[in-house]
């Protein structure tokens, strides 16, 4: 496949067994079947090869850590494009144990960049960041040139990796593009985040631990739209640029909770207000005009995407039962909602 001025033969996806990374691999398999795929994943608690069931023969799996230089160098053999989804991502856990986030989201990105810099065959490095690097905004939306003002240890670690990637482009000429998506949701999401956790709790008639008054606002993007957006950036994005990826589909946490309960026919009495998260940002909002100029826009509306997500968890009980019976799940949920 011809991309820009080079023929795309092999893509390395880091964190490809995670929620968004696996969605991207599935998308590439459908739309670029002639391209070889390498999936490098440490298989932490949130990495799950079952997310790629049915296409095991269509990618090469490498179990390893992006902090391990030898593993990364071996994984880069013959690769044209690297897309980095590997990260520690859960805000609640970053408040409890920030060190792992710094190591993976900053040092891990450094190690990837060093390996890419040493490999002249790499034509493009796409780093997946987050809208949380900007911090909260009361009204309006952040454009890509807005100051970065992260609030949580997670957001700060992602900011470090984000700016490190840009610095490697400016200093060494590494062909970097940064993507900053808003809140993702959809099938296969590890049930520590709001939407999958609340779906599974509601299915099991367990309390839904809603932070504070539930009025914190987020922009919600269906994960398949994110996969499409990353491919658009890969094909048409400008080197050295950051691209916000929004959906213009804001909702409060309470609205999301009520919609989940309605879709499952469960009572709102399951909502259990809990003490608010430390440093909880009130509202995220980003302008994504630059990405729209590349011909991308989200296709899945929030009501449809939320219903598809609820229906998926209802229909895939074996997937999530395998997840929640593991000790790691119980421990992470205990740390997040105390």
Buried (B, 14 or more C-beta within 10 A) or exposed (E): EEBBEEEBBBBBBBBBBBBBBBBBBBBBBEEBEEBBBBBBBBBBBBBBBBBBEEBEEBBEBBEBBBBBBEBBBBBBEEBBBBBBBBBBBBBBBBBBEBEBBBBBBBBBBBBBBBBBBEBEEBBBBBBBBBBBBBBBBEEEBBBBEBEBBBBBBBBBBBBBBBBBBBBBBEEEEBBBBBBBBBBBBBBBBBBBBBBBBBBBBBBEEEBBBBBBEBEBBBBBBBBBBBBBBBBBBBBBBEBBBBBBBBBBBBBBBBBBBBBBBEBBEBEEEBBEBEEEBEBBBEBBBBBBEBBBEBEBBBEBEBEEBBBBBBEBBBEEEEBBEEBEEEEEBEEBBEBBBE
